Amino acid sequence: MRIGREGFLRRSFSVVPEDFCRLYQNDELRLNIEFLEEAAGARVFLHTNIDCPKNKWREIEFSRGMDGYHLSCPVRQCGNYQFKLKYSLANGKTWYWDRAPFSRVIVDPEYIKDIRMYTLIPSVSGTIRDWIALLPGIADLGFNTLHLLPLTSRDNTESPYAACDLFSIDRAYTGNEQDSAFSLFGTFTEKAREIGIRLCFDLVLNHIGTGSKMVRMCPEWIVPDKTEKDGFKRSGCWHMNAWLKWEDLVKIYYDHPHPDIRNDIWDYMKKYALFWSYFADLTGGMVRLDNLHSSHEGFITELLEALRQTYPNLAVTAEFFTDSNTILKKAAQWQINLFLANQWEYPYAENLRNYIAYIHDIGTKVRFYLPITTHDTGAPAQLFGKAEAAVPRYAVTALMGTGQTGIVQGTEHGYPEKINFMGRRAPCRFSTNAWIAERIGAINRLLRSSPIFHEAGNLDWIDNRHGAVLGALRRPNRRGDRGFLIFANLDIRNPYYFFIHLSTLIPGRPFLRMEDCIDGTGFETKSDHMQIHVGPCDIRVFAVGKPDTIPDHSD
């Protein structure tokens, strides 16, 4: 085999060293190449390990067309793959390797295209039996994934993130049941699977409770700190340029200098992660890596390899707050399927608009999960001034994002404050806010209805950078698909009227048939002069088509 000449091929894919692209499972890898000189007898193959067993490779031939050579290869298995071109200019007599380095493609689980996640706070939701009773209502709201805060037995401060025993379920979740905790939990898992809800489990890998089983039985597994009374280093986090020390959490000693002890720690924590990942995998779900930005990188690398070998279709989402370049590097190194976005830090329209644009710009390489808030942040009423503010912000994250969003328990009821997940508490009794719940359900139905909402790079802003309203067109990428107009008013007090012009974005259609996706009514409008009214904290969503493509539901 020889090395081909430089500048001899034009490729449709990047050949930048260490670059990569992402596909979803069952998508097709589409590649095009063109010889820049006459090559009448050329044949081209793709040398790749896509969908191959470990250390195995295969070759797939390109087909020849009028404008070059083309390949469409379906990818069936999740994984981290490479490929390289191999070609002959003399009908197979002599073969050349492309001079470019190997290209890389990461294949994510197909189901993470559409994540509508509901975060359940177990400590205010009663027992496992009560959680089972909540599942149908969560599904009726349109959620397909349930995120559970850690269920492990809790240490002295009663925080779910301060575990006492990593392989147990806290006794508060079983009530007076005679069945074992894991028997009840198996029933819960089976019920979730029956109604189509995937489960997402938190993995807390960096620290453990000060009174935990690990501290009592293996104190050498904890990072020492002579300044602490008990001699153990505390975990913490940076917040607003200040270090917040968590007095109830001690740091696990992944860098222990003794290799046998270090191996014991790593093996134990991998077993913990695999233990809870088993339940996630039963439902086709995922795990969440808590505070990944503070984790031991060597251990995480080894853990992720073990998780993917054991559960190849398990998705991994992560809390990883850092700069964009580091996220890109870790997205490539660790193949994290979804990073937690932080859109709650952008309360104003201009900044939120820019952040959503960033999510689309980077979306071919990094995928983000965009909930309105998290269990660690304030509630919508606290962050944005009114409980109903959840509705326009959910429309933004769900319908202007890339298909992965969610809410925290209580948001659908208009609960006015962050739910305290610490301690042993009575089940929370929520007042009903039908308007918020109905709007969230409608948004989830829309998100599920069209692949347009699950793609990156197909969003055009049409709001003239309005100070309170975000307006966008989701462009159809395939012939016959409908586009969508989405408007979300972040102002909690004032309505707005404005005109939009779509003739440049939808050329050749002087008239458009519109369907109001909230109330189902249909109407016809000029594409160059459309008036929109959006009430405070409200949304407008329209399906856009030619005059004869959308039925009129006004009757």
TAKA-V710336 format. One line per field, one symbol per residue. burial: + if it has 24 or more other ideal C-beta (glycine too) atoms within 12 Angstrom, else -. Layout:
burial=???
This chain:
burial=---+---++-+-+-+----++++++-+-+-+++++---+--++++++++++-------++++------+++-+-+-+++++++++++++------+++-+-+++++++++++++++++++++++++++++++-++-+++-+++++++++++++++--+++++++++-+++-+++------+--++-+++-+++--+++++++++++++++++-++-----+++--------++++-+--------+-+++++++-+--------++-+++-+++++++++++++++++++++++++--++-+++++++--+++++++++++-----++-+++-+++++++++++-++-+--++-++++++-++++++++++++++++++++-++-+++++++++++++++++++++++++++++++-++-++----++-+--+--+++++++++++++++++++++-++++++--+-+++++++++-----+++++++++++---+-+-+++--++--+-++++++++---++++-+--+-+-++++++++++++----+-----
